[in-house]
Amino acid sequence: MTLFDIAHIVVLVIIICTGYLAIIFRDLLGAVIFLAVMSLLLSLEFYILQAPDVAIAEAAIGAALTTAIYILAINRTVRKEEES
């Protein structure tokens, strides 16, 4: 097993862990941060797999744009506890 294979395994395990944490995290902003980290790691995996165009698209759209849209949506909503 080479260092290249170990890097693949480590990145994939961290992707799975951050995806799981995004699902179970109760705070929405924290979940969005975990999704952004997962997307960045996914773009790293695409780069490792020699698909740089897909990696750039994933980093730009998946990590940056989607995260910004989620954060804007969270900031514009009101919690039920704050309404009353």
PLY file of the C-alpha trace (Angstrom):
ply
format ascii 1.0
element vertex 84
property float x
property float y
property float z
element edge 83
property int vertex1
property int vertex2
end_header
0.00 0.00 0.00
1.51 3.26 -1.13
1.26 6.71 0.35
-1.08 7.60 -2.51
-3.52 4.87 -1.46
-3.35 5.96 2.17
-4.14 9.54 1.14
-7.22 8.32 -0.73
-8.43 6.35 2.26
-7.83 9.19 4.73
-9.63 11.75 2.56
-12.58 9.42 1.99
-12.90 8.62 5.70
-12.84 12.31 6.59
-15.48 12.99 3.90
-17.73 10.36 5.45
-17.13 11.74 8.96
-17.91 15.33 8.01
-21.02 14.23 6.13
-22.21 12.33 9.19
-21.47 15.29 11.46
-23.42 17.59 9.12
-26.42 15.31 9.47
-26.39 14.92 13.26
-25.32 18.48 14.16
-28.22 20.43 15.71
-26.97 23.92 14.90
-27.73 24.81 11.29
-24.70 27.03 10.83
-22.41 24.30 12.11
-24.02 21.80 9.75
-23.40 24.15 6.83
-19.75 24.48 7.84
-19.41 20.69 7.91
-21.01 20.51 4.45
-18.52 23.09 3.17
-15.61 21.09 4.59
-17.03 17.93 3.04
-17.31 19.66 -0.33
-13.74 20.96 -0.15
-12.47 17.48 0.67
-14.52 16.10 -2.19
-12.88 18.57 -4.56
-9.50 17.45 -3.19
-10.45 13.85 -3.95
-11.42 14.80 -7.50
-8.03 16.49 -7.88
-6.26 13.39 -6.56
-8.20 11.33 -9.10
-6.79 13.63 -11.84
-10.01 15.47 -12.65
-8.97 19.10 -12.02
-11.88 20.60 -13.96
-14.40 18.75 -11.80
-12.41 19.69 -8.69
-12.54 23.39 -9.58
-16.28 23.21 -10.26
-16.91 21.39 -6.98
-14.85 23.89 -5.02
-16.49 26.89 -6.65
-20.09 25.73 -6.68
-20.22 23.11 -3.94
-18.07 24.76 -1.32
-18.32 28.47 -2.05
-21.64 29.26 -3.71
-23.81 26.69 -1.96
-22.36 27.55 1.43
-23.00 31.24 0.85
-26.61 30.57 -0.17
-27.19 28.39 2.90
-25.71 30.98 5.24
-27.82 33.75 3.70
-30.93 31.62 4.05
-30.16 30.83 7.70
-29.55 34.51 8.50
-32.86 35.56 6.90
-35.01 33.05 8.78
-36.40 33.53 12.27
-36.33 30.81 14.92
-39.60 29.85 16.56
-38.21 30.80 19.95
-37.48 34.35 18.72
-41.01 34.90 17.34
-42.79 34.95 20.68
0 1
1 2
2 3
3 4
4 5
5 6
6 7
7 8
8 9
9 10
10 11
11 12
12 13
13 14
14 15
15 16
16 17
17 18
18 19
19 20
20 21
21 22
22 23
23 24
24 25
25 26
26 27
27 28
28 29
29 30
30 31
31 32
32 33
33 34
34 35
35 36
36 37
37 38
38 39
39 40
40 41
41 42
42 43
43 44
44 45
45 46
46 47
47 48
48 49
49 50
50 51
51 52
52 53
53 54
54 55
55 56
56 57
57 58
58 59
59 60
60 61
61 62
62 63
63 64
64 65
65 66
66 67
67 68
68 69
69 70
70 71
71 72
72 73
73 74
74 75
75 76
76 77
77 78
78 79
79 80
80 81
81 82
82 83
